[in-house]
Amino acid sequence: MDTTRKITDLAPEDVPVVERLFGQRLDKATDAVLILRLPESVAPAGDDELPSWCNVLDGMSDQDVDEFNAILKLPVRIAKHET
């Protein structure tokens, strides 16, 4: 399954997320296109069924789960890029 979006079609609040993903500032003057591809092998089988890779905590010790949950509670800071 592919999702295609032009940079110019992104909502203004989504641009910083995409810039953070690519690690650089995106210029709307360029005619860039994002193509997000989900391989068929990891696509969910049905609406009520998640693929096995979604079970990220399976096999973790209690300590590992506690550390994982603590990381999720950390504040997120997004750095602004200066031009």
N, CA, C and O atoms as CSV, one atom per row, in Angstrom:
chain,resi,resn,atom,element,x,y,z
A,1,MET,N,N,0.841,-1.170,0.000
A,1,MET,CA,C,0.000,0.000,0.000
A,1,MET,C,C,0.891,1.238,0.000
A,1,MET,O,O,1.768,1.366,0.854
A,2,ASP,N,N,0.677,2.147,-0.942
A,2,ASP,CA,C,1.459,3.375,-1.043
A,2,ASP,C,C,0.591,4.578,-0.711
A,2,ASP,O,O,-0.600,4.614,-1.018
A,3,THR,N,N,1.220,5.560,-0.076
A,3,THR,CA,C,0.586,6.854,0.153
A,3,THR,C,C,1.522,7.895,-0.439
A,3,THR,O,O,2.700,7.942,-0.086
A,4,THR,N,N,1.012,8.722,-1.330
A,4,THR,CA,C,1.830,9.733,-2.002
A,4,THR,C,C,1.310,11.116,-1.658
A,4,THR,O,O,0.109,11.369,-1.750
A,5,ARG,N,N,2.198,12.008,-1.265
A,5,ARG,CA,C,1.837,13.379,-0.950
A,5,ARG,C,C,2.919,14.318,-1.466
A,5,ARG,O,O,4.110,14.027,-1.359
A,6,LYS,N,N,2.495,15.448,-2.025
A,6,LYS,CA,C,3.443,16.498,-2.379
A,6,LYS,C,C,3.719,17.327,-1.124
A,6,LYS,O,O,2.850,17.475,-0.265
A,7,ILE,N,N,4.908,17.852,-1.032
A,7,ILE,CA,C,5.257,18.700,0.105
A,7,ILE,C,C,4.278,19.870,0.204
A,7,ILE,O,O,3.887,20.265,1.303
A,8,THR,N,N,3.889,20.415,-0.931
A,8,THR,CA,C,2.984,21.569,-0.937
A,8,THR,C,C,1.585,21.210,-0.445
A,8,THR,O,O,0.815,22.101,-0.088
A,9,ASP,N,N,1.241,19.912,-0.418
A,9,ASP,CA,C,-0.082,19.477,0.037
A,9,ASP,C,C,-0.138,19.195,1.535
A,9,ASP,O,O,-1.217,18.962,2.081
A,10,LEU,N,N,1.003,19.214,2.196
A,10,LEU,CA,C,1.024,18.921,3.626
A,10,LEU,C,C,0.387,20.052,4.420
A,10,LEU,O,O,0.522,21.224,4.070
A,11,ALA,N,N,-0.302,19.691,5.481
A,11,ALA,CA,C,-0.833,20.693,6.401
A,11,ALA,C,C,0.357,21.375,7.085
A,11,ALA,O,O,1.351,20.715,7.385
A,12,PRO,N,N,0.270,22.676,7.334
A,12,PRO,CA,C,1.400,23.388,7.934
A,12,PRO,C,C,1.908,22.747,9.225
A,12,PRO,O,O,3.109,22.763,9.493
A,13,GLU,N,N,1.002,22.183,10.027
A,13,GLU,CA,C,1.443,21.576,11.285
A,13,GLU,C,C,2.151,20.242,11.067
A,13,GLU,O,O,2.810,19.748,11.982
A,14,ASP,N,N,2.034,19.648,9.884
A,14,ASP,CA,C,2.702,18.378,9.584
A,14,ASP,C,C,4.118,18.558,9.043
A,14,ASP,O,O,4.928,17.633,9.102
A,15,VAL,N,N,4.418,19.733,8.520
A,15,VAL,CA,C,5.732,19.977,7.911
A,15,VAL,C,C,6.876,19.760,8.906
A,15,VAL,O,O,7.850,19.099,8.546
A,16,PRO,N,N,6.809,20.285,10.145
A,16,PRO,CA,C,7.920,20.034,11.075
A,16,PRO,C,C,8.145,18.558,11.374
A,16,PRO,O,O,9.281,18.140,11.602
A,17,VAL,N,N,7.084,17.771,11.377
A,17,VAL,CA,C,7.218,16.333,11.630
A,17,VAL,C,C,7.990,15.683,10.491
A,17,VAL,O,O,8.884,14.872,10.730
A,18,VAL,N,N,7.650,16.034,9.258
A,18,VAL,CA,C,8.338,15.471,8.096
A,18,VAL,C,C,9.785,15.962,8.057
A,18,VAL,O,O,10.689,15.192,7.730
A,19,GLU,N,N,10.011,17.230,8.384
A,19,GLU,CA,C,11.382,17.758,8.415
A,19,GLU,C,C,12.219,17.023,9.449
A,19,GLU,O,O,13.390,16.726,9.211
A,20,ARG,N,N,11.625,16.732,10.589
A,20,ARG,CA,C,12.359,16.005,11.633
A,20,ARG,C,C,12.679,14.586,11.159
A,20,ARG,O,O,13.764,14.070,11.427
A,21,LEU,N,N,11.751,13.969,10.468
A,21,LEU,CA,C,11.965,12.620,9.943
A,21,LEU,C,C,13.148,12.589,8.980
A,21,LEU,O,O,13.972,11.677,9.039
A,22,PHE,N,N,13.236,13.585,8.089
A,22,PHE,CA,C,14.302,13.614,7.086
A,22,PHE,C,C,15.557,14.324,7.567
A,22,PHE,O,O,16.595,14.257,6.909
A,23,GLY,N,N,15.474,15.001,8.704
A,23,GLY,CA,C,16.649,15.642,9.273
A,23,GLY,C,C,17.088,16.886,8.541
A,23,GLY,O,O,18.241,17.299,8.659
A,24,GLN,N,N,16.194,17.489,7.790
A,24,GLN,CA,C,16.532,18.724,7.092
A,24,GLN,C,C,15.275,19.532,6.827
A,24,GLN,O,O,14.163,19.005,6.830
A,25,ARG,N,N,15.474,20.803,6.602
A,25,ARG,CA,C,14.372,21.699,6.305
A,25,ARG,C,C,13.897,21.453,4.870
A,25,ARG,O,O,14.706,21.307,3.954
A,26,LEU,N,N,12.589,21.411,4.693
A,26,LEU,CA,C,12.022,21.184,3.368
A,26,LEU,C,C,11.537,22.503,2.793
A,26,LEU,O,O,10.800,23.245,3.443
A,27,ASP,N,N,11.948,22.781,1.594
A,27,ASP,CA,C,11.562,24.013,0.917
A,27,ASP,C,C,10.321,23.747,0.082
A,27,ASP,O,O,10.339,22.899,-0.811
A,28,LYS,N,N,9.232,24.476,0.373
A,28,LYS,CA,C,7.993,24.250,-0.375
A,28,LYS,C,C,8.125,24.662,-1.839
A,28,LYS,O,O,7.278,24.297,-2.654
A,29,ALA,N,N,9.170,25.414,-2.189
A,29,ALA,CA,C,9.366,25.820,-3.577
A,29,ALA,C,C,9.815,24.632,-4.430
A,29,ALA,O,O,9.598,24.617,-5.641
A,30,THR,N,N,10.439,23.640,-3.797
A,30,THR,CA,C,10.833,22.451,-4.554
A,30,THR,C,C,9.606,21.580,-4.759
A,30,THR,O,O,8.673,21.604,-3.957
A,31,ASP,N,N,9.617,20.829,-5.816
A,31,ASP,CA,C,8.467,19.994,-6.149
A,31,ASP,C,C,8.702,18.579,-5.623
A,31,ASP,O,O,8.656,17.610,-6.381
A,32,ALA,N,N,8.955,18.473,-4.310
A,32,ALA,CA,C,9.253,17.187,-3.701
A,32,ALA,C,C,7.971,16.398,-3.471
A,32,ALA,O,O,6.904,16.965,-3.234
A,33,VAL,N,N,8.101,15.086,-3.545
A,33,VAL,CA,C,6.979,14.182,-3.327
A,33,VAL,C,C,7.414,13.139,-2.312
A,33,VAL,O,O,8.508,12.586,-2.422
A,34,LEU,N,N,6.574,12.867,-1.329
A,34,LEU,CA,C,6.826,11.818,-0.345
A,34,LEU,C,C,6.015,10.592,-0.739
A,34,LEU,O,O,4.821,10.692,-1.022
A,35,ILE,N,N,6.666,9.446,-0.757
A,35,ILE,CA,C,5.957,8.201,-1.012
A,35,ILE,C,C,6.205,7.299,0.190
A,35,ILE,O,O,7.338,6.892,0.446
A,36,LEU,N,N,5.151,6.990,0.919
A,36,LEU,CA,C,5.241,6.116,2.074
A,36,LEU,C,C,4.726,4.750,1.649
A,36,LEU,O,O,3.589,4.621,1.195
A,37,ARG,N,N,5.553,3.749,1.795
A,37,ARG,CA,C,5.196,2.418,1.322
A,37,ARG,C,C,5.205,1.449,2.501
A,37,ARG,O,O,6.194,1.337,3.226
A,38,LEU,N,N,4.092,0.757,2.676
A,38,LEU,CA,C,3.978,-0.288,3.682
A,38,LEU,C,C,4.021,-1.619,2.963
A,38,LEU,O,O,3.109,-1.932,2.197
A,39,PRO,N,N,5.063,-2.417,3.189
A,39,PRO,CA,C,5.141,-3.701,2.502
A,39,PRO,C,C,3.916,-4.554,2.807
A,39,PRO,O,O,3.392,-4.537,3.921
A,40,GLU,N,N,3.474,-5.289,1.815
A,40,GLU,CA,C,2.289,-6.131,1.972
A,40,GLU,C,C,2.471,-7.141,3.107
A,40,GLU,O,O,1.499,-7.527,3.756
A,41,SER,N,N,3.709,-7.567,3.347
A,41,SER,CA,C,3.953,-8.589,4.369
A,41,SER,C,C,3.680,-8.096,5.783
A,41,SER,O,O,3.505,-8.910,6.689
A,42,VAL,N,N,3.639,-6.767,5.999
A,42,VAL,CA,C,3.375,-6.251,7.344
A,42,VAL,C,C,2.028,-5.556,7.434
A,42,VAL,O,O,1.684,-5.012,8.484
A,43,ALA,N,N,1.272,-5.565,6.371
A,43,ALA,CA,C,-0.052,-4.953,6.397
A,43,ALA,C,C,-0.988,-5.790,7.249
A,43,ALA,O,O,-0.952,-7.019,7.179
A,44,PRO,N,N,-1.829,-5.142,8.059
A,44,PRO,CA,C,-2.765,-5.898,8.898
A,44,PRO,C,C,-3.687,-6.781,8.050
A,44,PRO,O,O,-4.102,-6.392,6.958
A,45,ALA,N,N,-3.997,-7.961,8.563
A,45,ALA,CA,C,-4.822,-8.912,7.836
A,45,ALA,C,C,-6.289,-8.497,7.809
A,45,ALA,O,O,-6.990,-8.766,6.834
A,46,GLY,N,N,-6.754,-7.852,8.858
A,46,GLY,CA,C,-8.149,-7.438,8.930
A,46,GLY,C,C,-8.288,-6.186,9.766
A,46,GLY,O,O,-7.316,-5.729,10.369
A,47,ASP,N,N,-9.480,-5.627,9.811
A,47,ASP,CA,C,-9.700,-4.396,10.558
A,47,ASP,C,C,-9.497,-4.573,12.061
A,47,ASP,O,O,-9.074,-3.636,12.739
A,48,ASP,N,N,-9.791,-5.755,12.588
A,48,ASP,CA,C,-9.698,-5.976,14.029
A,48,ASP,C,C,-8.459,-6.762,14.435
A,48,ASP,O,O,-8.349,-7.188,15.585
A,49,GLU,N,N,-7.527,-6.961,13.513
A,49,GLU,CA,C,-6.365,-7.789,13.774
A,49,GLU,C,C,-5.085,-7.004,13.509
A,49,GLU,O,O,-4.916,-6.431,12.433
A,50,LEU,N,N,-4.180,-6.979,14.497
A,50,LEU,CA,C,-2.900,-6.300,14.336
A,50,LEU,C,C,-1.827,-7.325,13.986
A,50,LEU,O,O,-1.895,-8.469,14.433
A,51,PRO,N,N,-0.827,-6.922,13.183
A,51,PRO,CA,C,0.261,-7.853,12.869
A,51,PRO,C,C,1.107,-8.133,14.118
A,51,PRO,O,O,1.095,-7.347,15.065
A,52,SER,N,N,1.824,-9.227,14.117
A,52,SER,CA,C,2.583,-9.651,15.292
A,52,SER,C,C,3.663,-8.652,15.702
A,52,SER,O,O,4.019,-8.588,16.878
A,53,TRP,N,N,4.197,-7.865,14.752
A,53,TRP,CA,C,5.257,-6.919,15.103
A,53,TRP,C,C,4.734,-5.779,15.979
A,53,TRP,O,O,5.530,-5.003,16.508
A,54,CYS,N,N,3.427,-5.662,16.143
A,54,CYS,CA,C,2.860,-4.634,17.021
A,54,CYS,C,C,3.036,-4.979,18.497
A,54,CYS,O,O,2.888,-4.104,19.350
A,55,ASN,N,N,3.345,-6.212,18.811
A,55,ASN,CA,C,3.512,-6.658,20.195
A,55,ASN,C,C,4.936,-6.387,20.660
A,55,ASN,O,O,5.701,-7.317,20.915
A,56,VAL,N,N,5.286,-5.110,20.770
A,56,VAL,CA,C,6.670,-4.722,21.039
A,56,VAL,C,C,7.144,-5.085,22.447
A,56,VAL,O,O,8.350,-5.148,22.687
A,57,LEU,N,N,6.228,-5.325,23.375
A,57,LEU,CA,C,6.636,-5.634,24.745
A,57,LEU,C,C,6.789,-7.131,24.992
A,57,LEU,O,O,7.279,-7.534,26.047
A,58,ASP,N,N,6.378,-7.954,24.037
A,58,ASP,CA,C,6.504,-9.403,24.208
A,58,ASP,C,C,7.959,-9.797,24.405
A,58,ASP,O,O,8.832,-9.387,23.639
A,59,GLY,N,N,8.215,-10.593,25.432
A,59,GLY,CA,C,9.560,-11.094,25.689
A,59,GLY,C,C,10.424,-10.165,26.517
A,59,GLY,O,O,11.551,-10.523,26.858
A,60,MET,N,N,9.926,-8.978,26.850
A,60,MET,CA,C,10.708,-8.047,27.669
A,60,MET,C,C,10.570,-8.401,29.148
A,60,MET,O,O,9.525,-8.874,29.595
A,61,SER,N,N,11.644,-8.162,29.893
A,61,SER,CA,C,11.574,-8.362,31.341
A,61,SER,C,C,10.755,-7.219,31.951
A,61,SER,O,O,10.512,-6.205,31.297
A,62,ASP,N,N,10.335,-7.392,33.200
A,62,ASP,CA,C,9.581,-6.333,33.883
A,62,ASP,C,C,10.385,-5.038,33.951
A,62,ASP,O,O,9.830,-3.949,33.808
A,63,GLN,N,N,11.700,-5.160,34.169
A,63,GLN,CA,C,12.560,-3.981,34.238
A,63,GLN,C,C,12.605,-3.265,32.884
A,63,GLN,O,O,12.529,-2.038,32.828
A,64,ASP,N,N,12.727,-4.025,31.800
A,64,ASP,CA,C,12.740,-3.435,30.464
A,64,ASP,C,C,11.417,-2.727,30.160
A,64,ASP,O,O,11.409,-1.643,29.576
A,65,VAL,N,N,10.309,-3.337,30.553
A,65,VAL,CA,C,9.003,-2.721,30.339
A,65,VAL,C,C,8.896,-1.425,31.132
A,65,VAL,O,O,8.381,-0.430,30.623
A,66,ASP,N,N,9.379,-1.425,32.377
A,66,ASP,CA,C,9.352,-0.211,33.199
A,66,ASP,C,C,10.194,0.900,32.564
A,66,ASP,O,O,9.771,2.056,32.541
A,67,GLU,N,N,11.378,0.559,32.051
A,67,GLU,CA,C,12.237,1.549,31.391
A,67,GLU,C,C,11.570,2.077,30.124
A,67,GLU,O,O,11.617,3.277,29.850
A,68,PHE,N,N,10.956,1.194,29.356
A,68,PHE,CA,C,10.246,1.591,28.141
A,68,PHE,C,C,9.126,2.570,28.473
A,68,PHE,O,O,8.992,3.604,27.817
A,69,ASN,N,N,8.323,2.253,29.484
A,69,ASN,CA,C,7.224,3.131,29.884
A,69,ASN,C,C,7.723,4.470,30.410
A,69,ASN,O,O,7.079,5.497,30.195
A,70,ALA,N,N,8.867,4.471,31.101
A,70,ALA,CA,C,9.435,5.726,31.603
A,70,ALA,C,C,9.861,6.635,30.447
A,70,ALA,O,O,9.696,7.853,30.522
A,71,ILE,N,N,10.400,6.051,29.393
A,71,ILE,CA,C,10.810,6.834,28.223
A,71,ILE,C,C,9.605,7.485,27.563
A,71,ILE,O,O,9.692,8.620,27.095
A,72,LEU,N,N,8.486,6.780,27.520
A,72,LEU,CA,C,7.273,7.330,26.902
A,72,LEU,C,C,6.759,8.554,27.633
A,72,LEU,O,O,6.052,9.375,27.047
A,73,LYS,N,N,7.104,8.689,28.905
A,73,LYS,CA,C,6.624,9.819,29.707
A,73,LYS,C,C,7.532,11.043,29.621
A,73,LYS,O,O,7.190,12.102,30.148
A,74,LEU,N,N,8.690,10.910,28.959
A,74,LEU,CA,C,9.602,12.044,28.824
A,74,LEU,C,C,9.000,13.093,27.897
A,74,LEU,O,O,8.344,12.746,26.915
A,75,PRO,N,N,9.217,14.383,28.201
A,75,PRO,CA,C,8.694,15.434,27.314
A,75,PRO,C,C,9.424,15.416,25.972
A,75,PRO,O,O,10.604,15.072,25.899
A,76,VAL,N,N,8.716,15.786,24.928
A,76,VAL,CA,C,9.285,15.838,23.591
A,76,VAL,C,C,9.557,17.290,23.256
A,76,VAL,O,O,8.692,18.147,23.441
A,77,ARG,N,N,10.732,17.568,22.774
A,77,ARG,CA,C,11.097,18.922,22.356
A,77,ARG,C,C,11.459,18.886,20.892
A,77,ARG,O,O,12.257,18.056,20.457
A,78,ILE,N,N,10.868,19.789,20.133
A,78,ILE,CA,C,11.181,19.875,18.713
A,78,ILE,C,C,11.992,21.143,18.501
A,78,ILE,O,O,11.539,22.246,18.810
A,79,ALA,N,N,13.192,20.972,17.971
A,79,ALA,CA,C,14.072,22.100,17.735
A,79,ALA,C,C,13.617,22.860,16.495
A,79,ALA,O,O,13.218,22.261,15.496
A,80,LYS,N,N,13.683,24.175,16.573
A,80,LYS,CA,C,13.348,24.992,15.407
A,80,LYS,C,C,14.597,25.185,14.572
A,80,LYS,O,O,15.685,25.420,15.098
A,81,HIS,N,N,14.425,25.081,13.254
A,81,HIS,CA,C,15.546,25.271,12.338
A,81,HIS,C,C,15.658,26.744,11.983
A,81,HIS,O,O,14.668,27.383,11.628
A,82,GLU,N,N,16.845,27.267,12.080
A,82,GLU,CA,C,17.111,28.652,11.696
A,82,GLU,C,C,17.555,28.683,10.241
A,82,GLU,O,O,18.312,27.819,9.797
A,83,THR,N,N,17.089,29.667,9.511
A,83,THR,CA,C,17.498,29.778,8.117
A,83,THR,C,C,18.524,30.878,7.931
A,83,THR,O,O,18.982,31.112,6.813
